[in-house]
Amino acid sequence: MENKILFLGDKESPLLEWLLSIGEFVIQTSEKITPKFVHSNSVNFIVSYGYRHIIKKDVLEIFPNRAINLHISYLPFNRGGILTSGVL
């Protein structure tokens, strides 16, 4: 069985480039995902880096111990992006 990684983040990410360079099968999106999207793409691991959406509980329940979120700043400082409206 081939592992499929769902990479949530920018298509220009150096992390995505690295995953591909070591031979991983990766599907990338920066769009909001749903359980239907996950099942239709048969992914079995999530890596989130710079993803601008909250991953809902119904999606995370599909991936017990198989999802990782990498955050580039200290938490709780800089806990999310700020849009011009001030609302995420």
PDB file with SEQRES, HELIX, SHEET and CRYST1 records, atoms N, CA, C and O in Angstrom:
SEQRES   1 A   88  MET GLU ASN LYS ILE LEU PHE LEU GLY ASP LYS GLU SER          
SEQRES   2 A   88  PRO LEU LEU GLU TRP LEU LEU SER ILE GLY GLU PHE VAL          
SEQRES   3 A   88  ILE GLN THR SER GLU LYS ILE THR PRO LYS PHE VAL HIS          
SEQRES   4 A   88  SER ASN SER VAL ASN PHE ILE VAL SER TYR GLY TYR ARG          
SEQRES   5 A   88  HIS ILE ILE LYS LYS ASP VAL LEU GLU ILE PHE PRO ASN          
SEQRES   6 A   88  ARG ALA ILE ASN LEU HIS ILE SER TYR LEU PRO PHE ASN          
SEQRES   7 A   88  ARG GLY GLY ILE LEU THR SER GLY VAL LEU                      
HELIX    1 AA1 PRO A   14  SER A   21  1                                   8    
HELIX    2 AA2 PRO A   35  SER A   40  1                                   6    
HELIX    3 AA3 LYS A   57  LEU A   60  1                                   4    
SHEET    1 AA1 4 PHE A  25  THR A  29  0                                        
SHEET    2 AA1 4 LYS A   4  GLY A   9  1                                        
SHEET    3 AA1 4 PHE A  45  TYR A  49  1                                        
SHEET    4 AA1 4 ALA A  67  LEU A  70  1                                        
CRYST1    1.000    1.000    1.000  90.00  90.00  90.00 P 1           1          
ATOM      1  N   MET A   1       0.839  -1.185   0.000  1.00  0.00           N  
ATOM      2  CA  MET A   1       0.000   0.000   0.000  1.00  0.00           C  
ATOM      3  C   MET A   1       0.883   1.247   0.000  1.00  0.00           C  
ATOM      4  O   MET A   1       1.729   1.410   0.880  1.00  0.00           O  
ATOM      5  N   GLU A   2       0.693   2.102  -0.957  1.00  0.00           N  
ATOM      6  CA  GLU A   2       1.467   3.326  -1.060  1.00  0.00           C  
ATOM      7  C   GLU A   2       0.870   4.395  -0.150  1.00  0.00           C  
ATOM      8  O   GLU A   2      -0.344   4.601  -0.133  1.00  0.00           O  
ATOM      9  N   ASN A   3       1.737   5.073   0.610  1.00  0.00           N  
ATOM     10  CA  ASN A   3       1.275   6.173   1.441  1.00  0.00           C  
ATOM     11  C   ASN A   3       1.011   7.388   0.585  1.00  0.00           C  
ATOM     12  O   ASN A   3       1.779   7.698  -0.325  1.00  0.00           O  
ATOM     13  N   LYS A   4      -0.078   8.077   0.879  1.00  0.00           N  
ATOM     14  CA  LYS A   4      -0.383   9.347   0.237  1.00  0.00           C  
ATOM     15  C   LYS A   4      -0.454  10.403   1.321  1.00  0.00           C  
ATOM     16  O   LYS A   4      -1.228  10.288   2.271  1.00  0.00           O  
ATOM     17  N   ILE A   5       0.352  11.419   1.172  1.00  0.00           N  
ATOM     18  CA  ILE A   5       0.376  12.520   2.123  1.00  0.00           C  
ATOM     19  C   ILE A   5      -0.454  13.662   1.557  1.00  0.00           C  
ATOM     20  O   ILE A   5      -0.284  14.051   0.402  1.00  0.00           O  
ATOM     21  N   LEU A   6      -1.339  14.189   2.366  1.00  0.00           N  
ATOM     22  CA  LEU A   6      -2.067  15.400   2.006  1.00  0.00           C  
ATOM     23  C   LEU A   6      -1.313  16.559   2.630  1.00  0.00           C  
ATOM     24  O   LEU A   6      -1.287  16.710   3.851  1.00  0.00           O  
ATOM     25  N   PHE A   7      -0.696  17.382   1.780  1.00  0.00           N  
ATOM     26  CA  PHE A   7       0.043  18.550   2.251  1.00  0.00           C  
ATOM     27  C   PHE A   7      -0.870  19.750   2.174  1.00  0.00           C  
ATOM     28  O   PHE A   7      -1.318  20.135   1.094  1.00  0.00           O  
ATOM     29  N   LEU A   8      -1.149  20.346   3.335  1.00  0.00           N  
ATOM     30  CA  LEU A   8      -2.005  21.522   3.409  1.00  0.00           C  
ATOM     31  C   LEU A   8      -1.116  22.744   3.567  1.00  0.00           C  
ATOM     32  O   LEU A   8      -0.514  22.962   4.618  1.00  0.00           O  
ATOM     33  N   GLY A   9      -1.043  23.536   2.507  1.00  0.00           N  
ATOM     34  CA  GLY A   9      -0.192  24.722   2.529  1.00  0.00           C  
ATOM     35  C   GLY A   9       0.126  25.166   1.120  1.00  0.00           C  
ATOM     36  O   GLY A   9      -0.438  24.663   0.148  1.00  0.00           O  
ATOM     37  N   ASP A  10       1.029  26.106   1.024  1.00  0.00           N  
ATOM     38  CA  ASP A  10       1.385  26.727  -0.246  1.00  0.00           C  
ATOM     39  C   ASP A  10       2.131  25.773  -1.164  1.00  0.00           C  
ATOM     40  O   ASP A  10       2.980  25.003  -0.716  1.00  0.00           O  
ATOM     41  N   LYS A  11       1.811  25.829  -2.450  1.00  0.00           N  
ATOM     42  CA  LYS A  11       2.459  24.942  -3.421  1.00  0.00           C  
ATOM     43  C   LYS A  11       3.935  25.277  -3.629  1.00  0.00           C  
ATOM     44  O   LYS A  11       4.672  24.485  -4.218  1.00  0.00           O  
ATOM     45  N   GLU A  12       4.370  26.440  -3.154  1.00  0.00           N  
ATOM     46  CA  GLU A  12       5.779  26.840  -3.264  1.00  0.00           C  
ATOM     47  C   GLU A  12       6.553  26.542  -1.982  1.00  0.00           C  
ATOM     48  O   GLU A  12       7.695  26.980  -1.848  1.00  0.00           O  
ATOM     49  N   SER A  13       5.973  25.820  -1.051  1.00  0.00           N  
ATOM     50  CA  SER A  13       6.607  25.545   0.239  1.00  0.00           C  
ATOM     51  C   SER A  13       7.860  24.684   0.082  1.00  0.00           C  
ATOM     52  O   SER A  13       7.850  23.706  -0.665  1.00  0.00           O  
ATOM     53  N   PRO A  14       8.939  25.042   0.783  1.00  0.00           N  
ATOM     54  CA  PRO A  14      10.135  24.193   0.750  1.00  0.00           C  
ATOM     55  C   PRO A  14       9.878  22.821   1.380  1.00  0.00           C  
ATOM     56  O   PRO A  14      10.540  21.847   1.022  1.00  0.00           O  
ATOM     57  N   LEU A  15       8.933  22.735   2.303  1.00  0.00           N  
ATOM     58  CA  LEU A  15       8.602  21.442   2.900  1.00  0.00           C  
ATOM     59  C   LEU A  15       7.952  20.524   1.875  1.00  0.00           C  
ATOM     60  O   LEU A  15       8.266  19.335   1.826  1.00  0.00           O  
ATOM     61  N   LEU A  16       7.060  21.054   1.063  1.00  0.00           N  
ATOM     62  CA  LEU A  16       6.450  20.273  -0.016  1.00  0.00           C  
ATOM     63  C   LEU A  16       7.527  19.813  -0.994  1.00  0.00           C  
ATOM     64  O   LEU A  16       7.545  18.653  -1.405  1.00  0.00           O  
ATOM     65  N   GLU A  17       8.409  20.710  -1.359  1.00  0.00           N  
ATOM     66  CA  GLU A  17       9.506  20.368  -2.272  1.00  0.00           C  
ATOM     67  C   GLU A  17      10.351  19.233  -1.696  1.00  0.00           C  
ATOM     68  O   GLU A  17      10.742  18.319  -2.422  1.00  0.00           O  
ATOM     69  N   TRP A  18      10.635  19.289  -0.388  1.00  0.00           N  
ATOM     70  CA  TRP A  18      11.432  18.251   0.252  1.00  0.00           C  
ATOM     71  C   TRP A  18      10.702  16.915   0.246  1.00  0.00           C  
ATOM     72  O   TRP A  18      11.302  15.890  -0.077  1.00  0.00           O  
ATOM     73  N   LEU A  19       9.415  16.906   0.597  1.00  0.00           N  
ATOM     74  CA  LEU A  19       8.649  15.664   0.595  1.00  0.00           C  
ATOM     75  C   LEU A  19       8.684  15.000  -0.784  1.00  0.00           C  
ATOM     76  O   LEU A  19       8.852  13.786  -0.893  1.00  0.00           O  
ATOM     77  N   LEU A  20       8.526  15.801  -1.822  1.00  0.00           N  
ATOM     78  CA  LEU A  20       8.569  15.263  -3.183  1.00  0.00           C  
ATOM     79  C   LEU A  20       9.970  14.762  -3.534  1.00  0.00           C  
ATOM     80  O   LEU A  20      10.115  13.750  -4.220  1.00  0.00           O  
ATOM     81  N   SER A  21      11.002  15.471  -3.064  1.00  0.00           N  
ATOM     82  CA  SER A  21      12.379  15.088  -3.404  1.00  0.00           C  
ATOM     83  C   SER A  21      12.802  13.760  -2.784  1.00  0.00           C  
ATOM     84  O   SER A  21      13.703  13.096  -3.296  1.00  0.00           O  
ATOM     85  N   ILE A  22      12.156  13.367  -1.684  1.00  0.00           N  
ATOM     86  CA  ILE A  22      12.502  12.083  -1.064  1.00  0.00           C  
ATOM     87  C   ILE A  22      11.576  10.966  -1.532  1.00  0.00           C  
ATOM     88  O   ILE A  22      11.596   9.859  -0.993  1.00  0.00           O  
ATOM     89  N   GLY A  23      10.761  11.270  -2.545  1.00  0.00           N  
ATOM     90  CA  GLY A  23       9.963  10.236  -3.177  1.00  0.00           C  
ATOM     91  C   GLY A  23       8.584   9.990  -2.594  1.00  0.00           C  
ATOM     92  O   GLY A  23       7.953   8.981  -2.908  1.00  0.00           O  
ATOM     93  N   GLU A  24       8.107  10.894  -1.750  1.00  0.00           N  
ATOM     94  CA  GLU A  24       6.763  10.725  -1.192  1.00  0.00           C  
ATOM     95  C   GLU A  24       5.708  11.071  -2.242  1.00  0.00           C  
ATOM     96  O   GLU A  24       5.914  11.944  -3.084  1.00  0.00           O  
ATOM     97  N   PHE A  25       4.572  10.369  -2.176  1.00  0.00           N  
ATOM     98  CA  PHE A  25       3.423  10.691  -3.022  1.00  0.00           C  
ATOM     99  C   PHE A  25       2.611  11.735  -2.269  1.00  0.00           C  
ATOM    100  O   PHE A  25       2.066  11.448  -1.204  1.00  0.00           O  
ATOM    101  N   VAL A  26       2.527  12.951  -2.818  1.00  0.00           N  
ATOM    102  CA  VAL A  26       1.922  14.067  -2.100  1.00  0.00           C  
ATOM    103  C   VAL A  26       0.835  14.718  -2.943  1.00  0.00           C  
ATOM    104  O   VAL A  26       1.009  14.974  -4.135  1.00  0.00           O  
ATOM    105  N   ILE A  27      -0.286  14.975  -2.289  1.00  0.00           N  
ATOM    106  CA  ILE A  27      -1.354  15.790  -2.865  1.00  0.00           C  
ATOM    107  C   ILE A  27      -1.328  17.101  -2.099  1.00  0.00           C  
ATOM    108  O   ILE A  27      -1.344  17.096  -0.868  1.00  0.00           O  
ATOM    109  N   GLN A  28      -1.287  18.222  -2.806  1.00  0.00           N  
ATOM    110  CA  GLN A  28      -1.184  19.526  -2.161  1.00  0.00           C  
ATOM    111  C   GLN A  28      -2.457  20.328  -2.389  1.00  0.00           C  
ATOM    112  O   GLN A  28      -3.030  20.304  -3.478  1.00  0.00           O  
ATOM    113  N   THR A  29      -2.893  21.034  -1.362  1.00  0.00           N  
ATOM    114  CA  THR A  29      -3.959  22.012  -1.517  1.00  0.00           C  
ATOM    115  C   THR A  29      -3.814  23.081  -0.451  1.00  0.00           C  
ATOM    116  O   THR A  29      -3.291  22.821   0.633  1.00  0.00           O  
ATOM    117  N   SER A  30      -4.270  24.264  -0.755  1.00  0.00           N  
ATOM    118  CA  SER A  30      -4.366  25.321   0.244  1.00  0.00           C  
ATOM    119  C   SER A  30      -5.834  25.672   0.477  1.00  0.00           C  
ATOM    120  O   SER A  30      -6.152  26.575   1.250  1.00  0.00           O  
ATOM    121  N   GLU A  31      -6.725  24.945  -0.202  1.00  0.00           N  
ATOM    122  CA  GLU A  31      -8.168  25.148  -0.048  1.00  0.00           C  
ATOM    123  C   GLU A  31      -8.684  24.415   1.182  1.00  0.00           C  
ATOM    124  O   GLU A  31      -8.035  23.497   1.682  1.00  0.00           O  
ATOM    125  N   LYS A  32      -9.844  24.819   1.665  1.00  0.00           N  
ATOM    126  CA  LYS A  32     -10.477  24.154   2.798  1.00  0.00           C  
ATOM    127  C   LYS A  32     -10.824  22.717   2.416  1.00  0.00           C  
ATOM    128  O   LYS A  32     -11.319  22.464   1.318  1.00  0.00           O  
ATOM    129  N   ILE A  33     -10.561  21.777   3.327  1.00  0.00           N  
ATOM    130  CA  ILE A  33     -10.825  20.369   3.017  1.00  0.00           C  
ATOM    131  C   ILE A  33     -12.015  19.845   3.819  1.00  0.00           C  
ATOM    132  O   ILE A  33     -12.393  20.404   4.848  1.00  0.00           O  
ATOM    133  N   THR A  34     -12.592  18.756   3.315  1.00  0.00           N  
ATOM    134  CA  THR A  34     -13.732  18.087   3.939  1.00  0.00           C  
ATOM    135  C   THR A  34     -13.431  16.595   4.017  1.00  0.00           C  
ATOM    136  O   THR A  34     -12.506  16.119   3.358  1.00  0.00           O  
ATOM    137  N   PRO A  35     -14.196  15.849   4.810  1.00  0.00           N  
ATOM    138  CA  PRO A  35     -14.019  14.393   4.814  1.00  0.00           C  
ATOM    139  C   PRO A  35     -14.204  13.791   3.415  1.00  0.00           C  
ATOM    140  O   PRO A  35     -13.511  12.839   3.058  1.00  0.00           O  
ATOM    141  N   LYS A  36     -15.120  14.332   2.635  1.00  0.00           N  
ATOM    142  CA  LYS A  36     -15.342  13.828   1.279  1.00  0.00           C  
ATOM    143  C   LYS A  36     -14.075  13.978   0.433  1.00  0.00           C  
ATOM    144  O   LYS A  36     -13.704  13.062  -0.300  1.00  0.00           O  
ATOM    145  N   PHE A  37     -13.418  15.125   0.536  1.00  0.00           N  
ATOM    146  CA  PHE A  37     -12.171  15.355  -0.195  1.00  0.00           C  
ATOM    147  C   PHE A  37     -11.114  14.329   0.216  1.00  0.00           C  
ATOM    148  O   PHE A  37     -10.439  13.747  -0.633  1.00  0.00           O  
ATOM    149  N   VAL A  38     -10.980  14.114   1.520  1.00  0.00           N  
ATOM    150  CA  VAL A  38      -9.988  13.164   2.048  1.00  0.00           C  
ATOM    151  C   VAL A  38     -10.253  11.762   1.513  1.00  0.00           C  
ATOM    152  O   VAL A  38      -9.340  11.103   1.015  1.00  0.00           O  
ATOM    153  N   HIS A  39     -11.494  11.305   1.615  1.00  0.00           N  
ATOM    154  CA  HIS A  39     -11.828   9.955   1.162  1.00  0.00           C  
ATOM    155  C   HIS A  39     -11.682   9.802  -0.354  1.00  0.00           C  
ATOM    156  O   HIS A  39     -11.209   8.770  -0.829  1.00  0.00           O  
ATOM    157  N   SER A  40     -12.080  10.809  -1.104  1.00  0.00           N  
ATOM    158  CA  SER A  40     -12.003  10.693  -2.565  1.00  0.00           C  
ATOM    159  C   SER A  40     -10.560  10.670  -3.072  1.00  0.00           C  
ATOM    160  O   SER A  40     -10.298  10.180  -4.170  1.00  0.00           O  
ATOM    161  N   ASN A  41      -9.626  11.195  -2.280  1.00  0.00           N  
ATOM    162  CA  ASN A  41      -8.214  11.188  -2.669  1.00  0.00           C  
ATOM    163  C   ASN A  41      -7.408  10.093  -1.978  1.00  0.00           C  
ATOM    164  O   ASN A  41      -6.204   9.974  -2.204  1.00  0.00           O  
ATOM    165  N   SER A  42      -8.061   9.296  -1.141  1.00  0.00           N  
ATOM    166  CA  SER A  42      -7.427   8.152  -0.455  1.00  0.00           C  
ATOM    167  C   SER A  42      -6.120   8.509   0.233  1.00  0.00           C  
ATOM    168  O   SER A  42      -5.147   7.758   0.155  1.00  0.00           O  
ATOM    169  N   VAL A  43      -6.093   9.658   0.908  1.00  0.00           N  
ATOM    170  CA  VAL A  43      -4.878  10.030   1.638  1.00  0.00           C  
ATOM    171  C   VAL A  43      -4.873   9.353   2.999  1.00  0.00           C  
ATOM    172  O   VAL A  43      -5.925   9.046   3.561  1.00  0.00           O  
ATOM    173  N   ASN A  44      -3.665   9.124   3.523  1.00  0.00           N  
ATOM    174  CA  ASN A  44      -3.595   8.473   4.823  1.00  0.00           C  
ATOM    175  C   ASN A  44      -2.693   9.192   5.818  1.00  0.00           C  
ATOM    176  O   ASN A  44      -2.381   8.645   6.875  1.00  0.00           O  
ATOM    177  N   PHE A  45      -2.272  10.404   5.494  1.00  0.00           N  
ATOM    178  CA  PHE A  45      -1.493  11.207   6.425  1.00  0.00           C  
ATOM    179  C   PHE A  45      -1.640  12.671   6.039  1.00  0.00           C  
ATOM    180  O   PHE A  45      -1.689  12.994   4.853  1.00  0.00           O  
ATOM    181  N   ILE A  46      -1.711  13.563   7.030  1.00  0.00           N  
ATOM    182  CA  ILE A  46      -1.806  15.002   6.775  1.00  0.00           C  
ATOM    183  C   ILE A  46      -0.576  15.702   7.334  1.00  0.00           C  
ATOM    184  O   ILE A  46      -0.152  15.434   8.458  1.00  0.00           O  
ATOM    185  N   VAL A  47      -0.007  16.603   6.537  1.00  0.00           N  
ATOM    186  CA  VAL A  47       1.011  17.530   7.004  1.00  0.00           C  
ATOM    187  C   VAL A  47       0.490  18.926   6.687  1.00  0.00           C  
ATOM    188  O   VAL A  47       0.210  19.251   5.533  1.00  0.00           O  
ATOM    189  N   SER A  48       0.367  19.741   7.723  1.00  0.00           N  
ATOM    190  CA  SER A  48      -0.119  21.106   7.565  1.00  0.00           C  
ATOM    191  C   SER A  48       1.009  22.073   7.900  1.00  0.00           C  
ATOM    192  O   SER A  48       1.607  22.002   8.974  1.00  0.00           O  
ATOM    193  N   TYR A  49       1.292  22.987   6.957  1.00  0.00           N  
ATOM    194  CA  TYR A  49       2.350  23.973   7.168  1.00  0.00           C  
ATOM    195  C   TYR A  49       1.967  25.255   6.432  1.00  0.00           C  
ATOM    196  O   TYR A  49       2.021  25.317   5.204  1.00  0.00           O  
ATOM    197  N   GLY A  50       1.585  26.264   7.187  1.00  0.00           N  
ATOM    198  CA  GLY A  50       1.162  27.520   6.571  1.00  0.00           C  
ATOM    199  C   GLY A  50      -0.255  27.462   6.038  1.00  0.00           C  
ATOM    200  O   GLY A  50      -0.639  28.295   5.217  1.00  0.00           O  
ATOM    201  N   TYR A  51      -1.036  26.496   6.487  1.00  0.00           N  
ATOM    202  CA  TYR A  51      -2.429  26.330   6.042  1.00  0.00           C  
ATOM    203  C   TYR A  51      -3.285  27.384   6.717  1.00  0.00           C  
ATOM    204  O   TYR A  51      -3.183  27.578   7.928  1.00  0.00           O  
ATOM    205  N   ARG A  52      -4.128  28.068   5.954  1.00  0.00           N  
ATOM    206  CA  ARG A  52      -4.890  29.218   6.449  1.00  0.00           C  
ATOM    207  C   ARG A  52      -6.284  28.871   6.964  1.00  0.00           C  
ATOM    208  O   ARG A  52      -7.067  29.773   7.260  1.00  0.00           O  
ATOM    209  N   HIS A  53      -6.610  27.589   7.077  1.00  0.00           N  
ATOM    210  CA  HIS A  53      -7.939  27.180   7.531  1.00  0.00           C  
ATOM    211  C   HIS A  53      -7.819  26.287   8.758  1.00  0.00           C  
ATOM    212  O   HIS A  53      -6.811  25.609   8.954  1.00  0.00           O  
ATOM    213  N   ILE A  54      -8.859  26.298   9.575  1.00  0.00           N  
ATOM    214  CA  ILE A  54      -8.918  25.392  10.714  1.00  0.00           C  
ATOM    215  C   ILE A  54      -9.336  24.024  10.198  1.00  0.00           C  
ATOM    216  O   ILE A  54     -10.308  23.906   9.452  1.00  0.00           O  
ATOM    217  N   ILE A  55      -8.605  22.995  10.592  1.00  0.00           N  
ATOM    218  CA  ILE A  55      -8.958  21.626  10.199  1.00  0.00           C  
ATOM    219  C   ILE A  55     -10.018  21.134  11.174  1.00  0.00           C  
ATOM    220  O   ILE A  55      -9.773  21.044  12.377  1.00  0.00           O  
ATOM    221  N   LYS A  56     -11.176  20.821  10.659  1.00  0.00           N  
ATOM    222  CA  LYS A  56     -12.320  20.450  11.488  1.00  0.00           C  
ATOM    223  C   LYS A  56     -12.144  19.067  12.113  1.00  0.00           C  
ATOM    224  O   LYS A  56     -11.406  18.220  11.610  1.00  0.00           O  
ATOM    225  N   LYS A  57     -12.845  18.872  13.221  1.00  0.00           N  
ATOM    226  CA  LYS A  57     -12.777  17.628  13.974  1.00  0.00           C  
ATOM    227  C   LYS A  57     -13.153  16.423  13.110  1.00  0.00           C  
ATOM    228  O   LYS A  57     -12.529  15.368  13.225  1.00  0.00           O  
ATOM    229  N   ASP A  58     -14.175  16.567  12.236  1.00  0.00           N  
ATOM    230  CA  ASP A  58     -14.597  15.427  11.407  1.00  0.00           C  
ATOM    231  C   ASP A  58     -13.505  14.982  10.439  1.00  0.00           C  
ATOM    232  O   ASP A  58     -13.476  13.818  10.038  1.00  0.00           O  
ATOM    233  N   VAL A  59     -12.612  15.884  10.059  1.00  0.00           N  
ATOM    234  CA  VAL A  59     -11.469  15.509   9.220  1.00  0.00           C  
ATOM    235  C   VAL A  59     -10.389  14.860  10.083  1.00  0.00           C  
ATOM    236  O   VAL A  59      -9.852  13.814   9.719  1.00  0.00           O  
ATOM    237  N   LEU A  60     -10.070  15.468  11.215  1.00  0.00           N  
ATOM    238  CA  LEU A  60      -9.017  14.926  12.076  1.00  0.00           C  
ATOM    239  C   LEU A  60      -9.347  13.538  12.604  1.00  0.00           C  
ATOM    240  O   LEU A  60      -8.443  12.732  12.827  1.00  0.00           O  
ATOM    241  N   GLU A  61     -10.616  13.251  12.806  1.00  0.00           N  
ATOM    242  CA  GLU A  61     -11.011  11.923  13.294  1.00  0.00           C  
ATOM    243  C   GLU A  61     -10.668  10.810  12.304  1.00  0.00           C  
ATOM    244  O   GLU A  61     -10.562   9.647  12.694  1.00  0.00           O  
ATOM    245  N   ILE A  62     -10.498  11.150  11.049  1.00  0.00           N  
ATOM    246  CA  ILE A  62     -10.119  10.175  10.025  1.00  0.00           C  
ATOM    247  C   ILE A  62      -8.643   9.784  10.175  1.00  0.00           C  
ATOM    248  O   ILE A  62      -8.228   8.730   9.692  1.00  0.00           O  
ATOM    249  N   PHE A  63      -7.854  10.630  10.842  1.00  0.00           N  
ATOM    250  CA  PHE A  63      -6.398  10.475  10.918  1.00  0.00           C  
ATOM    251  C   PHE A  63      -5.888  10.381  12.353  1.00  0.00           C  
ATOM    252  O   PHE A  63      -5.078  11.216  12.756  1.00  0.00           O  
ATOM    253  N   PRO A  64      -6.330   9.396  13.143  1.00  0.00           N  
ATOM    254  CA  PRO A  64      -5.799   9.315  14.507  1.00  0.00           C  
ATOM    255  C   PRO A  64      -4.283   9.074  14.475  1.00  0.00           C  
ATOM    256  O   PRO A  64      -3.814   8.097  13.893  1.00  0.00           O  
ATOM    257  N   ASN A  65      -3.538   9.965  15.101  1.00  0.00           N  
ATOM    258  CA  ASN A  65      -2.078   9.888  15.173  1.00  0.00           C  
ATOM    259  C   ASN A  65      -1.398   9.926  13.806  1.00  0.00           C  
ATOM    260  O   ASN A  65      -0.278   9.438  13.653  1.00  0.00           O  
ATOM    261  N   ARG A  66      -2.069  10.504  12.818  1.00  0.00           N  
ATOM    262  CA  ARG A  66      -1.478  10.587  11.471  1.00  0.00           C  
ATOM    263  C   ARG A  66      -1.637  11.978  10.868  1.00  0.00           C  
ATOM    264  O   ARG A  66      -1.747  12.118   9.650  1.00  0.00           O  
ATOM    265  N   ALA A  67      -1.651  12.996  11.706  1.00  0.00           N  
ATOM    266  CA  ALA A  67      -1.730  14.374  11.228  1.00  0.00           C  
ATOM    267  C   ALA A  67      -0.772  15.220  12.043  1.00  0.00           C  
ATOM    268  O   ALA A  67      -0.672  15.072  13.261  1.00  0.00           O  
ATOM    269  N   ILE A  68      -0.068  16.112  11.355  1.00  0.00           N  
ATOM    270  CA  ILE A  68       0.877  16.989  12.041  1.00  0.00           C  
ATOM    271  C   ILE A  68       0.704  18.404  11.509  1.00  0.00           C  
ATOM    272  O   ILE A  68       0.557  18.626  10.307  1.00  0.00           O  
ATOM    273  N   ASN A  69       0.724  19.359  12.444  1.00  0.00           N  
ATOM    274  CA  ASN A  69       0.650  20.766  12.091  1.00  0.00           C  
ATOM    275  C   ASN A  69       1.958  21.417  12.519  1.00  0.00           C  
ATOM    276  O   ASN A  69       2.313  21.388  13.697  1.00  0.00           O  
ATOM    277  N   LEU A  70       2.660  21.992  11.585  1.00  0.00           N  
ATOM    278  CA  LEU A  70       3.909  22.691  11.876  1.00  0.00           C  
ATOM    279  C   LEU A  70       3.619  24.182  11.897  1.00  0.00           C  
ATOM    280  O   LEU A  70       3.034  24.723  10.958  1.00  0.00           O  
ATOM    281  N   HIS A  71       4.028  24.840  12.969  1.00  0.00           N  
ATOM    282  CA  HIS A  71       3.755  26.260  13.136  1.00  0.00           C  
ATOM    283  C   HIS A  71       5.083  26.992  13.195  1.00  0.00           C  
ATOM    284  O   HIS A  71       5.983  26.587  13.931  1.00  0.00           O  
ATOM    285  N   ILE A  72       5.212  28.061  12.431  1.00  0.00           N  
ATOM    286  CA  ILE A  72       6.517  28.707  12.281  1.00  0.00           C  
ATOM    287  C   ILE A  72       6.823  29.771  13.330  1.00  0.00           C  
ATOM    288  O   ILE A  72       7.894  30.377  13.291  1.00  0.00           O  
ATOM    289  N   SER A  73       5.906  30.010  14.266  1.00  0.00           N  
ATOM    290  CA  SER A  73       6.191  31.013  15.290  1.00  0.00           C  
ATOM    291  C   SER A  73       5.874  30.465  16.675  1.00  0.00           C  
ATOM    292  O   SER A  73       5.258  29.410  16.819  1.00  0.00           O  
ATOM    293  N   TYR A  74       6.304  31.197  17.675  1.00  0.00           N  
ATOM    294  CA  TYR A  74       6.000  30.807  19.037  1.00  0.00           C  
ATOM    295  C   TYR A  74       4.515  30.994  19.304  1.00  0.00           C  
ATOM    296  O   TYR A  74       3.926  32.011  18.941  1.00  0.00           O  
ATOM    297  N   LEU A  75       3.925  29.998  19.943  1.00  0.00           N  
ATOM    298  CA  LEU A  75       2.524  30.100  20.336  1.00  0.00           C  
ATOM    299  C   LEU A  75       2.462  30.473  21.815  1.00  0.00           C  
ATOM    300  O   LEU A  75       3.310  29.996  22.570  1.00  0.00           O  
ATOM    301  N   PRO A  76       1.546  31.266  22.268  1.00  0.00           N  
ATOM    302  CA  PRO A  76       0.369  31.768  21.569  1.00  0.00           C  
ATOM    303  C   PRO A  76       0.614  33.044  20.772  1.00  0.00           C  
ATOM    304  O   PRO A  76      -0.315  33.563  20.152  1.00  0.00           O  
ATOM    305  N   PHE A  77       1.845  33.564  20.773  1.00  0.00           N  
ATOM    306  CA  PHE A  77       2.145  34.749  19.975  1.00  0.00           C  
ATOM    307  C   PHE A  77       2.048  34.383  18.500  1.00  0.00           C  
ATOM    308  O   PHE A  77       2.404  33.272  18.108  1.00  0.00           O  
ATOM    309  N   ASN A  78       1.579  35.295  17.700  1.00  0.00           N  
ATOM    310  CA  ASN A  78       1.444  35.065  16.252  1.00  0.00           C  
ATOM    311  C   ASN A  78       0.670  33.789  15.961  1.00  0.00           C  
ATOM    312  O   ASN A  78       1.086  32.985  15.127  1.00  0.00           O  
ATOM    313  N   ARG A  79      -0.447  33.602  16.639  1.00  0.00           N  
ATOM    314  CA  ARG A  79      -1.200  32.360  16.520  1.00  0.00           C  
ATOM    315  C   ARG A  79      -1.975  32.208  15.223  1.00  0.00           C  
ATOM    316  O   ARG A  79      -2.550  31.148  14.976  1.00  0.00           O  
ATOM    317  N   GLY A  80      -2.005  33.230  14.397  1.00  0.00           N  
ATOM    318  CA  GLY A  80      -2.705  33.109  13.124  1.00  0.00           C  
ATOM    319  C   GLY A  80      -2.473  34.329  12.280  1.00  0.00           C  
ATOM    320  O   GLY A  80      -1.990  35.355  12.757  1.00  0.00           O  
ATOM    321  N   GLY A  81      -2.830  34.204  10.997  1.00  0.00           N  
ATOM    322  CA  GLY A  81      -2.662  35.327  10.092  1.00  0.00           C  
ATOM    323  C   GLY A  81      -3.673  36.419  10.371  1.00  0.00           C  
ATOM    324  O   GLY A  81      -4.777  36.148  10.844  1.00  0.00           O  
ATOM    325  N   ILE A  82      -3.305  37.627  10.085  1.00  0.00           N  
ATOM    326  CA  ILE A  82      -4.217  38.757  10.244  1.00  0.00           C  
ATOM    327  C   ILE A  82      -4.549  39.269   8.863  1.00  0.00           C  
ATOM    328  O   ILE A  82      -3.661  39.613   8.082  1.00  0.00           O  
ATOM    329  N   LEU A  83      -5.835  39.318   8.568  1.00  0.00           N  
ATOM    330  CA  LEU A  83      -6.296  39.860   7.312  1.00  0.00           C  
ATOM    331  C   LEU A  83      -6.565  41.355   7.498  1.00  0.00           C  
ATOM    332  O   LEU A  83      -6.581  41.844   8.628  1.00  0.00           O  
ATOM    333  N   THR A  84      -6.772  42.065   6.421  1.00  0.00           N  
ATOM    334  CA  THR A  84      -6.990  43.509   6.530  1.00  0.00           C  
ATOM    335  C   THR A  84      -8.230  43.836   7.341  1.00  0.00           C  
ATOM    336  O   THR A  84      -8.304  44.914   7.932  1.00  0.00           O  
ATOM    337  N   SER A  85      -9.210  42.937   7.388  1.00  0.00           N  
ATOM    338  CA  SER A  85     -10.405  43.175   8.191  1.00  0.00           C  
ATOM    339  C   SER A  85     -10.165  42.855   9.659  1.00  0.00           C  
ATOM    340  O   SER A  85     -10.997  43.182  10.506  1.00  0.00           O  
ATOM    341  N   GLY A  86      -9.038  42.220   9.972  1.00  0.00           N  
ATOM    342  CA  GLY A  86      -8.755  41.831  11.339  1.00  0.00           C  
ATOM    343  C   GLY A  86      -9.448  40.557  11.764  1.00  0.00           C  
ATOM    344  O   GLY A  86      -9.385  40.183  12.935  1.00  0.00           O  
ATOM    345  N   VAL A  87     -10.113  39.877  10.830  1.00  0.00           N  
ATOM    346  CA  VAL A  87     -10.853  38.663  11.140  1.00  0.00           C  
ATOM    347  C   VAL A  87     -10.325  37.538  10.271  1.00  0.00           C  
ATOM    348  O   VAL A  87     -10.084  37.726   9.079  1.00  0.00           O  
ATOM    349  N   LEU A  88     -10.145  36.369  10.866  1.00  0.00           N  
ATOM    350  CA  LEU A  88      -9.722  35.207  10.096  1.00  0.00           C  
ATOM    351  C   LEU A  88     -10.891  34.548   9.437  1.00  0.00           C  
ATOM    352  O   LEU A  88     -10.723  33.546   8.742  1.00  0.00           O  
TER     353      LEU A  88                                                      
END                                                                             
